[in-house]
Amino acid sequence: MSKLSELRTRARRRADAVGNNFFSDAEINDYINIGLGELHDVLVSKQEDYFVSSVSFSLVSGQAEYSFASINLGNFYKALAVDSTQGNDTFRIKRFSLADRNKYQSNIAFHNSRGYADYEYSIQGNSIKFLPEPTSTDTITLWYIPKCVKLENDADETDNRINSNWEEYAVISAAIKMRQKEE
């Protein structure tokens, strides 16, 4: 783990800009955060389960949509899976496909005997939606990838799951942007 101030110093060294006031600290911080965001995307695309987190909440009978704010999910980046716990049993919930939007026109929902819950989910903007509208109060667990955390203060540190040599990606990315601006 490295502090933002350390990454900024390394970026200045890489760009041969130590003591150069042409680049403000805030500007270099932005470049570093862009690089860390790109690194986050690479890690997520190569190993989807690397940053897994989860949040649990209870369904309300008759309520299909839950905003991320209402389930205390402020750092959502990408959904991985959703489970439903009914009593002592946990079932996977299938992802809803827009092509199947009219699939649940009747009020009769059936339990799928292949280990799936009797409704599906969809991430729509900043909320999760279930179809058909749930009639139970199951506990839902949303497994997700959190957003890349932006470093804002000099003492803020990179995520401890990022190897120190991977931080070099953000440093080099910032240095390249500095050199491009200078030219």
Secondary structure, DSSP 8 states (H G I E B T S, - for coil): --BHHHHHHHHHHHTT-TT-TTS-HHHHHHHHHHHHHHHHHHHHHH-TTTT-EEEEEE--TT--EEETGGGT--SEEEEEEEEEEETTEEEEEEE--GGGTTTT-SS----BTTTEEEEEEEEETTEEEEES---S--EEEEEEEE------STT-B--TTS-TTTHHHHHHHHHHHHHHHH-
